[in-house]
Each structure stands twice: as C-alpha cells, then as structure tokens.
C-alpha cells in the first residue's frame, strides 16, 4: 500500500513539475513578446512620419506599428469612450474619435488621448476639446486599441457617443453608420484638446512576468525536492521491510 502511495505521489509530482515549468516558460515568452513589440514600437517612433492618403488605407494595418501623418476631419458625434483606463495613476477614459479622410471609403479610429473621469458620476462624459475643420494628426498605426478583460458581453447597443470597455470594429460600424478601417492610430501630436498622451509602453509588466516565471520555477523545484524525499523514504521503508 505504501509503495502504491509513493508511486501515486511521484506521478502527481511529475505532473505538477511539468505544469509549473510550462507556466514559467509561458511567462518568459510573454516577457519576450513584450520586449520585441517594444523594440518595434521604438523603431517606429524614431522613424519619419509617413503621410497617409485615402489610397494608402487598405494596406496600412499590415505595416503596424508605423508612424503616420493623416489629414482629415474628426467626427466628434461618433466618439467612443473606452472605460477603466489608467494614466499617471488616474482612472478615466481613452477617447476614440473617427477621422474622415477625403476620398477614403472608411473612417480611421483615432485614439486621441486620455481624460480623467468624474469622481462622483462615473457615467458623466468629461468635457474635452473638439478640433473642428481639417486637422493634421500624427501617431502610431496599431492593429487595435489596447484591450481590457470585458465581462459585460461586448459593446452596449445604442447611439454614439457611448462608453465602451473595448473598441469593437463591427459594433463601431453599426453604431456610427460608417465603414471603419480595421486599425487605430494612437495619436502622439498635440491638438490643443487637453487630452493626455503619455501612452503605456508595451514593455510594461515585463518584470512582473519574469517574477511570476521565477515563482513557477521555484514551485517546480520544491515539487522535485518533495518527490525525491518521498522516493528516499519509500526505498528506506522497503529495505527495512525486506531485512
């Protein structure tokens, strides 16, 4: 019975070691992915801005991250406010407004910046500047706006402007009535609108991933030690029983 119990314990330890090592490797891969994305983002930010016209939009998403300059008109009535964003320790919204480019068959969602929320009324939309007429926007083309875990079942139905957890392209099209390019431009230029643009960096959290990896590897080592102790005790007991 004790021999069977020791075997079961060793099997369980082996499964645990494999699982914890795998989780540690996953955390390290996430850290490496973030560092690679940061390197690509840094290179894009150092490059000269590419001026984008209507005919350039089709292939733009595949070139992300890319520093660009766009000319167009903001459709402020179609703005989406992305909730639960943090910047400089303050909670608030990312303001996403579609930019209409002359001659383009789709509008470009521009993540214009951050504004702190009303501390009393969470649903109240703060006042922000709304540049009118033709504007020039510089920023980085990204495949999508930064996303958060959404437990609410997706964007709410209803007209814009609206508070959403994440930007959904299909829902944005339905709500706005415009075709929407499958990309976003994270604005870096100043439009005099009072929005903050100290954007979170992709490498944020790398040390956390490495810390988690160390914890998983440490747990794997502990399981290995416990398995070795169990095996030693099982052998000792077996030798005493046969002597």
C-alpha positions as CSV (number, residue, x, y, z in Angstrom):
1,X,0.0,0.0,0.0
2,X,2.8,2.4,0.9
3,X,4.6,1.5,-2.3
4,X,1.4,2.3,-4.3
5,X,1.0,5.6,-2.4
6,X,4.6,6.5,-3.2
7,X,4.2,5.8,-6.9
8,X,1.0,7.9,-6.9
9,X,2.8,10.7,-5.2
10,X,5.7,10.6,-7.7
11,X,3.2,10.7,-10.6
12,X,1.4,13.7,-9.1
13,X,4.7,15.4,-8.5
14,X,5.8,14.8,-12.1
15,X,2.5,16.2,-13.4
16,X,2.9,19.2,-11.1
17,X,6.5,19.8,-12.2
18,X,5.6,19.7,-15.9
19,X,2.7,22.1,-15.3
20,X,4.7,24.6,-13.3
21,X,7.7,24.6,-15.7
22,X,5.3,25.1,-18.6
23,X,3.7,28.0,-16.8
24,X,7.1,29.5,-16.1
25,X,8.1,29.2,-19.8
26,X,4.8,30.8,-20.8
27,X,5.6,33.8,-18.6
28,X,9.0,34.2,-20.1
29,X,7.6,34.0,-23.6
30,X,5.1,36.8,-22.7
31,X,8.0,38.9,-21.4
32,X,10.0,38.3,-24.7
33,X,7.0,39.1,-26.8
34,X,6.5,42.4,-25.0
35,X,10.2,43.3,-25.4
36,X,10.0,42.5,-29.1
37,X,6.9,44.6,-29.5
38,X,8.6,47.5,-27.6
39,X,11.6,47.3,-29.9
40,X,9.4,47.5,-32.9
41,X,7.4,50.4,-31.4
42,X,10.6,52.3,-30.5
43,X,11.9,51.9,-34.1
44,X,8.6,53.2,-35.5
45,X,8.6,56.2,-33.2
46,X,12.1,57.1,-34.3
47,X,11.2,56.9,-38.0
48,X,9.9,59.8,-40.0
49,X,6.1,60.0,-40.2
50,X,4.6,58.6,-43.4
51,X,1.9,60.9,-44.8
52,X,-1.2,58.7,-45.5
53,X,-3.8,59.4,-48.1
54,X,-7.1,57.7,-48.9
55,X,-5.4,55.2,-51.3
56,X,-3.0,54.1,-48.6
57,X,-5.5,52.9,-46.1
58,X,-6.0,49.4,-47.5
59,X,-2.6,48.1,-46.6
60,X,-1.9,50.2,-43.6
61,X,-2.8,47.7,-40.9
62,X,-0.2,45.2,-42.1
63,X,2.5,47.7,-41.6
64,X,1.8,48.3,-37.9
65,X,3.4,49.7,-35.9
66,X,4.0,52.6,-38.2
67,X,4.4,56.3,-37.5
68,X,2.0,58.2,-39.8
69,X,0.5,61.7,-40.5
70,X,-3.1,62.0,-41.6
71,X,-5.2,64.9,-42.7
72,X,-9.0,64.8,-42.2
73,X,-12.0,65.9,-40.2
74,X,-12.9,64.4,-36.8
75,X,-16.5,63.1,-36.5
76,X,-16.9,64.1,-32.9
77,X,-20.5,62.9,-32.7
78,X,-19.3,59.3,-33.3
79,X,-16.8,59.3,-30.4
80,X,-16.4,56.2,-28.3
81,X,-15.1,56.5,-24.7
82,X,-13.1,53.4,-23.6
83,X,-13.7,53.0,-19.9
84,X,-11.4,51.9,-17.0
85,X,-8.2,53.2,-18.4
86,X,-5.3,54.3,-16.2
87,X,-2.8,57.0,-16.9
88,X,-0.4,58.6,-14.4
89,X,-2.3,56.8,-11.6
90,X,-5.7,58.3,-12.5
91,X,-8.7,56.4,-13.8
92,X,-10.6,57.6,-16.8
93,X,-11.2,57.1,-20.5
94,X,-9.4,56.8,-23.8
95,X,-11.2,59.0,-26.2
96,X,-11.6,57.4,-29.7
97,X,-12.9,59.6,-32.5
98,X,-13.2,58.5,-36.2
99,X,-11.2,60.6,-38.6
100,X,-12.8,61.1,-42.1
101,X,-10.2,61.4,-44.8
102,X,-11.2,62.9,-48.1
103,X,-11.7,60.3,-50.7
104,X,-11.4,57.3,-48.3
105,X,-14.1,54.7,-48.2
106,X,-13.6,54.1,-44.4
107,X,-13.0,56.3,-41.4
108,X,-9.9,55.8,-39.2
109,X,-10.5,55.4,-35.5
110,X,-8.0,57.7,-33.7
111,X,-7.2,57.0,-30.0
112,X,-6.9,60.7,-29.3
113,X,-5.8,60.6,-25.7
114,X,-6.8,60.2,-22.0
115,X,-9.1,62.2,-19.8
116,X,-9.8,61.5,-16.1
117,X,-13.3,60.5,-15.2
118,X,-15.7,62.4,-12.9
119,X,-15.1,61.0,-9.4
120,X,-18.8,61.5,-8.5
121,X,-20.6,60.4,-11.6
122,X,-18.9,57.5,-13.5
123,X,-21.2,57.8,-16.4
124,X,-20.7,61.5,-17.0
125,X,-18.5,62.3,-20.0
126,X,-15.9,64.9,-19.2
127,X,-15.6,68.0,-21.4
128,X,-12.7,67.7,-23.9
129,X,-11.5,69.9,-26.8
130,X,-13.1,69.1,-30.2
131,X,-10.9,70.4,-33.0
132,X,-13.1,71.4,-36.0
133,X,-12.3,71.6,-39.7
134,X,-9.3,69.9,-41.2
135,X,-6.8,68.6,-38.7
136,X,-3.4,67.0,-39.0
137,X,-2.9,64.0,-36.8
138,X,0.4,62.3,-36.1
139,X,0.5,59.0,-34.4
140,X,1.3,55.2,-34.5
141,X,-0.8,52.8,-36.5
142,X,-1.7,49.8,-34.3
143,X,-3.8,46.7,-35.1
144,X,-6.2,47.6,-32.4
145,X,-6.7,49.8,-29.3
146,X,-5.3,48.4,-26.0
147,X,-7.9,45.9,-24.7
148,X,-9.1,45.0,-21.2
149,X,-10.9,41.9,-20.0
150,X,-14.6,42.5,-20.9
151,X,-17.1,40.8,-18.6
152,X,-20.1,42.8,-19.9
153,X,-20.7,40.9,-23.1
154,X,-19.4,43.4,-25.6
155,X,-20.3,47.0,-26.5
156,X,-23.7,48.2,-25.4
157,X,-26.3,48.8,-28.1
158,X,-27.4,52.4,-28.7
159,X,-26.2,55.6,-30.4
160,X,-22.9,57.2,-30.1
161,X,-21.1,58.8,-28.2
162,X,-21.1,55.9,-25.8
163,X,-18.9,54.3,-23.0
164,X,-17.4,51.0,-24.1
165,X,-15.0,48.7,-22.4
166,X,-13.1,47.9,-25.7
167,X,-13.3,49.1,-29.3
168,X,-15.1,46.6,-31.5
169,X,-14.8,47.4,-35.2
170,X,-18.1,45.7,-36.3
171,X,-20.1,47.3,-33.5
172,X,-18.4,50.7,-34.2
173,X,-19.6,50.4,-37.9
174,X,-23.2,49.6,-36.8
175,X,-23.3,52.4,-34.3
176,X,-21.7,55.0,-36.4
177,X,-23.1,54.2,-39.8
178,X,-19.6,54.5,-41.4
179,X,-17.3,51.9,-42.7
180,X,-14.4,51.6,-40.3
181,X,-10.8,50.8,-41.1
182,X,-9.5,47.7,-39.2
183,X,-6.8,49.6,-37.4
184,X,-6.3,52.5,-35.0
185,X,-4.0,55.5,-34.9
186,X,-2.7,56.2,-31.4
187,X,-2.3,60.0,-31.5
188,X,1.0,61.5,-30.4
189,X,0.6,65.0,-31.8
190,X,-0.9,67.8,-29.7
191,X,-4.3,69.1,-30.9
192,X,-4.9,71.6,-28.1
193,X,-7.7,69.4,-26.8
194,X,-6.4,69.0,-23.2
195,X,-6.1,65.2,-23.6
196,X,-3.1,63.4,-22.1
197,X,-1.0,61.2,-24.4
198,X,1.6,59.5,-22.1
199,X,0.7,56.2,-23.6
200,X,1.5,52.9,-21.7
201,X,4.5,51.1,-23.2
202,X,4.3,47.5,-24.5
203,X,7.2,46.5,-22.2
204,X,5.2,47.5,-19.1
205,X,4.9,44.4,-16.9
206,X,8.0,42.6,-18.2
207,X,9.5,42.4,-14.7
208,X,6.2,41.1,-13.4
209,X,6.2,38.2,-16.0
210,X,9.8,37.4,-15.0
211,X,8.8,37.4,-11.4
212,X,5.9,35.0,-12.0
213,X,8.2,32.8,-14.0
214,X,10.6,32.6,-11.1
215,X,7.8,31.7,-8.7
216,X,6.6,28.9,-11.0
217,X,10.2,27.5,-11.4
218,X,10.7,27.7,-7.7
219,X,7.5,25.7,-7.1
220,X,8.7,23.1,-9.7
221,X,12.0,22.8,-7.8
222,X,10.1,22.4,-4.5
223,X,7.9,19.6,-6.0
224,X,11.1,17.9,-7.3
225,X,12.6,18.0,-3.8
226,X,9.4,16.7,-2.2
227,X,9.3,13.9,-4.8
228,X,13.0,13.0,-4.1
229,X,12.2,12.9,-0.3
230,X,9.2,10.7,-0.9
231,X,11.2,8.3,-3.1
232,X,14.0,8.1,-0.5
233,X,11.5,7.3,2.3
234,X,9.8,4.7,0.2
235,X,13.1,2.9,-0.5
236,X,14.2,3.1,3.1
237,X,10.9,1.6,4.2
238,X,11.2,-1.1,1.5
239,X,14.7,-2.0,2.6
240,X,13.6,-2.3,6.3
241,X,10.7,-4.4,5.4
242,X,12.9,-6.9,3.5
243,X,15.7,-7.1,6.1
